[in-house]
């Protein structure tokens, strides 16, 4: 299944909004959030 470029843009936009909302909701900086995410995933 091949996604159209429009779908990729919409998907990227959705991810950006979701991450932005999560960042504001947690009140932590992106570095802190990414570190917590990495620890959670076991990296």
Backbone as a ProteinNet text record, in pm:
[ID]
protein_1_A
[PRIMARY]
XXXXXXXXXXXXXXXXXXXXXXXXXXXXXXXXXXXXXXXXXXX
[TERTIARY]
85.2	0	88.7	68.7	153	74.2	130.6	63.4	92.7	-6.5	13.8	88.1	147.5	224.4	134.2	11.2	-85.7	-108.8	-115.7	-136.6	-16.8	104.1	225.2	226.8	186	182.3	81.7	-34.8	-138.8	-91	-23.1	27.8	134.6	225.6	331.9	272.7	170.7	105.1	37.7	-29.4	-97.2	2.2	114.4	217.9	275.6	299.4	355.9	261.3	132.6	32.5	21.3	22.7	12.2	132.1	252.2	372.7	375.1	332.1	328.1	232.4	116.5	17.7	68	136.1	190.5	299.6	381.9	491.6	435.8	330.5	268.6	199.2	136	60.5	153.2	269.5	362.2	440.3	456	529.1	679.7	722.7	865.4	919	1048.5	1111.1	1119.1	1134.9	1140.9	1256.3	1367	1481.7	1447.2	1383.8	1343.3	1242.2	1147.2	1043.3	1103.2	1196.4	1261.5	1344.8	1408.9	1488.6	1398.5	1286.6	1190.7	1136.3	1109.2	1057.3	1160.1	1287	1394.6	1409.8	1402.2	1411.7	1292.9	1175.2	1054	1062.3	1124.4	1136.9	1256.6	1337.4	1450.1	1575.6	1589.2	1710.4	1822.8
-120.4	0	125.4	207.4	326.4	450.5	528.5	651.5	764.6	846.7	964.8	1070	1164.8	1268	1347.7	1367.7	1441.9	1370.2	1237.7	1158.8	1170.1	1172.7	1185.8	1319.8	1425.9	1560.4	1563.9	1504	1500.7	1421	1310	1224.8	1297.5	1365.1	1440	1552.5	1617.8	1727.7	1675.7	1560.7	1500.3	1464.1	1403.9	1365.5	1489	1594.8	1718.2	1780.3	1782.7	1839.4	1754.2	1621.6	1531.3	1547.5	1552.9	1569.8	1706.8	1808.9	1944.4	1953.1	1890.6	1890.3	1815.1	1702.7	1622.7	1699.6	1770.6	1850.6	1960.5	2029	2134.7	2076.1	1957.9	1894.5	1850.1	1794.1	1746.3	1861.9	1970.4	2086.3	2064.2	1953.5	1923.7	1961	1985.2	2016.6	1890.8	1905.4	1789.2	1694.5	1749	1664.1	1573.2	1630.6	1552.9	1446.5	1486	1392.6	1277.7	1310.6	1207.7	1113.5	1168.8	1085.9	988.9	1038.6	952.7	845.7	884.5	790.8	681	721.5	625.4	527.5	579.4	494.5	397.8	448.8	368.4	254.5	282.9	182	90.1	123.8	38.3	64.9	183.2	216	253.9
0	0	0	-99.3	-113.9	-75	14.8	57.5	-39.7	-60.8	-144.5	-62.6	-132.6	-62.5	31.2	-9.4	71.8	205.3	198.3	319.6	413.5	354.5	435.7	507.6	436.2	495.3	610.4	587.7	690.7	812	785.4	892.6	974.1	903.5	970.8	1055.4	1000.9	1071.9	1198.8	1186.5	1300.6	1410.6	1370	1466.4	1534.5	1455.3	1510.4	1613.1	1579.9	1671.2	1797.8	1780.3	1894.6	1988.3	1929.9	2011.3	2077.7	2004.3	2059.1	2176.7	2162.6	2269.7	2392	2365.4	2474.6	2547.7	2470.5	2526.9	2617	2570	2649.8	2772	2753.5	2860.9	2973.5	2937.7	3040.6	3100.4	3023.2	3071.4	3070.1	3010.2	3003.2	2865.7	2860.1	2731.8	2646.4	2517.5	2427.4	2460.5	2508.5	2543	2660.3	2761.6	2878.9	2838.6	2753.7	2711.1	2631.4	2541	2459.4	2545.5	2647.5	2738.5	2813.6	2863.4	2933.9	2840.8	2715.1	2615.6	2587.1	2576.5	2550.2	2666.2	2788.9	2907.9	2912.4	2878.4	2880	2778.7	2663.1	2557.9	2581.5	2680.7	2714.8	2634.5	2579.8	2503	2598.9
[MASK]
+++++++++++++++++++++++++++++++++++++++++++

